[in-house]
Amino acid sequence: MSRFVPRGKTTPLAADDLPQAVKILIAGGFGTGKTTLVSTISEITPFHTEETLTRASIGIDDTSGVELKSTTTVAMDFGRITIRDRLDLFLFGTPGQDRFWFMWDELAAGALCAVVLVDTRRLTVSFPSIDYFEQRGLPFVVAVNSFAGSRTYPEETVRKALDLHEDTPVVFCDARQRRSVRDLLINALEHALSIEEGSASRKEAVELH
């Protein structure tokens, strides 16, 4: 079963298990809220590589459902937040369009885990992000972002629609709300640490035999 934690609730992090700095990718399709999320939570002035959408992108960038969006991330977003005295999270937002995916391998290097933002009105735009992390074995959580006018679906409905592995957590969040984003990042971190702990235990068991 997934380790779903409702918005506003978190499970404790074991201080002894925490590294001093962690890299987390913020991924998802075009217009799912990656830049907003990084801007909302970053305790430093976030770094963005946004460019204005122009007529040259017509027919290349799919803006259906986000017609009012006027900018796009062309390289990455970057921010940082300190969860505790010993733990800094470095957030790297990935570009959402297909034509910038050549950068993903560079951004993913050294990442502990990822967050895949989804918009229930446009689930298909986040399929490639999910496929990317599943194929590379990088732990990730799916974050259902709140948008005005979007329907709220049960976790299981979202899971089936995205064809997620049963162990992939689904979290509901609002990328505009700092507390919501913080809880989401803690979920992602705990999910990744639990996978690492499980791998270490299996390795130790094999070595003992």
C-alpha angles and dihedrals in degrees: 000000000000122000093237113177116189118236112279095026128093136174119234121269116226105236094211091057096053124102119217096245132018132190115217126183120220107206141163140116129307112298098008095125106266096137091044092052094051092046092049097054106029115111090199126057100280120238115230132182098199126156130190115260110244137185087268089072093058109119091014105065116050105224096168108138092015100059092143093058108113103179138046136198109247101179115003149307119237132195141148136217131180111222094180136351091273100039129072120178116208110201122205116187113205125219111258103213124090093236092064098046092102085080096058097085090054093049093045094055109114095004117145095202146335142232118219112202117208134189111210090215090059108025094154094068090068097049093092092054091052091047091049095056095040091053092049096043094236111152113244143168126216113232117199103211120212115240129176109263096016121128122241112235129189116260092249092054091053091046093053094044091054094039091230126181110256091244095056109102120231115207129183115221147157111229089204094060118079096207091049092051092047091053090048092053091049089052090052093047094048091047091053093046092050090054091049091049091050092050092049091050092050091048091050091050091052092049091051090056 
